[in-house]
Amino acid sequence: MATKIAFIGGGSYQWGAKIIVDIMLTPGLEESEIYLDDINPEAREDIRQVGTLLSERIGRGHQIISSSSKEEALDGADAVVISISTGGLEAMRGDVEIPMKYGIYQSVGDTAGPGGISRGLRNVPVFADIAGKIKKYCPDAIVINYTNPMTVLTRTLFKTEGLNAIGLCHEFFPFRNRVAELAGAKSPTELEYELLGVNHFIWLQSVQYQGEEIMGKVKDYYAALKPRRLDGSDRPFAHNGRLQKELLALYGSLPCAGPRHIAEFLPFVLGPEPEVMERWGFYLTSIEERYQIFKDAKTWIKNIIAGKVQFEPKKSSETASDIIACFVTKRGYFRDVMNLPNRGRVAYLPDEAVIETICEMKDGKIFPLVPGEFPYGLRGFLQTHVMIQELTVEAALTGNRDLVLQALLLDPLTQLSKDKTEEMLKELISYNQEYLPQFR
């Protein structure tokens, strides 16, 4: 029987084609039915057309179906992939620009800081609704979330319906590739890693190659690194490694997310962009730059449909399709970084907290591999952000403004008086009122 995969947000110009290609090229998922659900009918149809073209080229019998409703997409699904953004970039504009009025600078604005909290508030109820439909129409499906704020929304899937869910992010890929180069390995899969944190705030404790600890080589590499000066010509995501270099020297653990993400979890990095560029060597990504990224992705998809682009299907480094194949076939083995509930694995964090760590997947089952050691200087930040995330989820589900205020006051970036924080909160809720009916 064909595997049915529901793709919520399947009209994503950035994620849709990539995930579909991965599914088509993954052994065990031949002849799968991929149902696309998206509130944007044009985008949904574009991805359906691209998917159909790819299916004809690859020739493994996959069907790409534009779904008329979430219920149709989810009914009897074996797996669900979620990649959405409630309110899109205009909603996100408030997440970034309102805090900036109060002197709070955010390099991304989708995970931590006031922007991450605000984004969580409007996405959590949507995820709770999706979780309810999954529970009703495909309760045994494996659910893979790619949506930010990753930890908050993956937590929502567990908290509301106890789903069989995983949060996935590609933040670790560039770092594992660099470490593999340092080790002289042919592939990053030849190495064994120990890391821990929450999404976009993960820290490498140990890495071994052929039984040899090579964390020393990693430290030597960053100690010798001479960060180049940025001049604005390589916007928007370039960085020079200075933040990783200094944090590794300070904590003895390597932060394995991009510096734009790591910075938002710490109180001592961010400020106006000229200062950040000068001191730390990265940029604050604007909403206009994000619009350009979206436009470029949409143009690329349209050109594939029109036959203006020759697109050679290749499997990406994402592992959603591998996880789905392992789950449905109950065969196979691999490791990846995943977001799952703590469940007692890290003693100084709540059981229900969603943590990010290396996990093994074998014959359809997942086994987190949590390192025993973690620097005390980082535990405090980790505990703080876990509490902020839990407050955000509960506030979004209940409409309790006091809980949002508590989260903002706890946030390392905010650093405002209570009155100013309340004023900012009022603006954030007002800006996104149509997506926040629970706070009316």
JOLINTA-V887039 format. One line per field, one symbol per residue. burial: # if it has 24 or more other ideal C-beta (glycine too) atoms within 12 Angstrom, else .. Layout:
# JOLINTA-V887039
burial = ???
This chain:
# JOLINTA-V887039
burial = ..########################.###.#######....#############..#.#.######..#..#################.##########.#.################################.##..#####################.###########.##.###.##.#..#..#################.#....##.###.##..#....#.....#..##########..################..##..#..##..########.##...#..##.##..##.......#..##############..#.#########..##..#..##########..#.#.####..#...#..#################...#.#############.....#..##.###.##..##.##.
